[in-house]
Amino acid sequence: MARPVVHFEIPADDVGRAQGFYRDAFGWEVNAMPEMSYTILGTTPTGENGMPSEPGAINGGMFAREDDIATPVITIDVDDIDASLGTIEELGGKTVRAREAVGDMGFAAYFTDSEGNLMGLWQSAG
């Protein structure tokens, strides 16, 4: 089964400046979550479940740039992050950050693919 791209992330040196840039340049909704050191970026309307209501559309996030996550990230939805990381490593990729809880929403991880591109994984809670 093909796994969909469900999210993107933008690291920033100055998060406040970057929030203003994307809000003003593209009309994105910017919702800071200081308790998580994260900003939710709304690029498209969402339904009651918080997911985009337009097929194929995705929303994203922003955070302060970090050494191991310094470039934009495309995030792929998976059923099992740990199993996916195992497959990724078998195919020549590498785990950058293992599975981490994201509040009570789900879990995230980061990896590099066979070409060295940084990518993300998302597993919903449940």
C-alpha positions in Angstrom: 0.0 0.0 0.0 1.3 3.4 -0.9 1.8 5.7 2.1 0.7 9.3 1.8 2.6 12.5 2.5 0.7 14.0 5.4 2.7 16.9 6.7 5.7 19.2 6.1 8.0 21.0 8.5 10.0 24.1 8.1 13.0 24.8 10.4 13.7 28.5 11.1 16.6 30.5 12.6 14.1 33.2 13.7 10.7 31.5 14.2 8.8 34.8 14.7 10.2 36.2 11.5 9.4 33.0 9.6 5.9 32.9 11.0 5.3 36.4 9.7 6.8 35.6 6.3 4.6 32.5 5.6 1.5 34.2 7.0 2.0 37.4 4.9 3.4 35.7 1.8 0.9 32.9 1.5 -2.0 33.7 3.9 -1.2 30.6 6.0 -2.8 30.3 9.4 0.0 30.4 12.1 -0.8 28.9 15.5 2.1 28.9 17.9 2.3 26.1 20.5 4.9 27.5 23.0 4.5 24.6 25.3 5.8 22.3 22.5 8.2 24.8 21.0 6.3 24.3 17.7 4.1 26.2 15.4 1.2 24.7 13.4 1.0 26.0 9.8 -2.5 25.9 8.2 -2.3 26.0 4.5 -5.8 24.6 3.8 -9.1 24.3 5.8 -9.5 21.4 8.1 -12.5 19.3 9.2 -13.7 18.6 12.7 -11.0 15.9 13.0 -8.3 18.5 12.4 -7.3 16.9 9.0 -7.4 18.8 5.7 -10.9 18.8 4.2 -9.5 19.1 0.7 -8.3 15.8 -0.8 -4.5 15.8 -1.3 -3.9 19.0 0.7 -1.5 19.0 3.7 -0.7 21.3 6.5 2.6 21.6 8.3 4.7 22.9 11.2 7.6 25.1 12.1 10.3 24.9 14.8 13.7 26.4 15.6 16.4 24.9 13.4 18.4 22.2 15.0 21.7 20.6 14.1 20.1 17.3 12.9 17.0 18.9 11.4 18.2 21.9 9.5 16.2 21.6 6.2 12.5 21.4 5.3 11.0 17.9 5.9 8.3 15.9 4.1 6.5 13.6 6.5 5.0 10.3 5.5 2.2 8.5 7.3 2.9 4.9 8.5 1.2 2.3 10.6 4.3 1.4 12.6 7.2 3.8 12.9 9.6 1.2 14.3 8.9 -1.4 11.6 9.2 1.4 8.9 12.6 2.5 10.4 13.7 -1.2 10.2 12.7 -1.4 6.5 14.3 2.0 5.8 17.6 0.8 7.3 17.5 -2.4 5.4 17.2 -0.4 2.2 20.2 1.9 3.0 18.5 4.7 4.9 19.4 5.8 8.4 17.5 6.7 11.5 18.2 10.3 12.6 15.7 10.4 15.5 13.8 7.4 16.7 10.1 7.3 17.5 9.1 10.2 19.9 5.6 10.9 21.3 4.0 14.1 20.1 1.6 14.9 22.9 -1.3 12.5 22.7 -1.7 12.9 19.0 0.8 10.3 17.8 4.5 9.7 17.2 7.2 11.1 14.9 10.6 10.0 13.7 13.2 11.3 11.3 15.4 9.4 8.8 17.6 9.9 5.9 16.8 8.1 2.7 19.3 6.2 0.5 20.3 9.6 -1.1 20.8 11.4 2.2 17.6 13.4 2.2 16.0 14.1 5.6 12.4 12.9 5.8 9.9 12.4 8.6 7.5 9.6 9.6 4.2 10.0 11.4 2.2 7.4 13.3 -1.2 8.4 14.6 -2.1 7.4 18.2 -4.6 4.7 18.6 
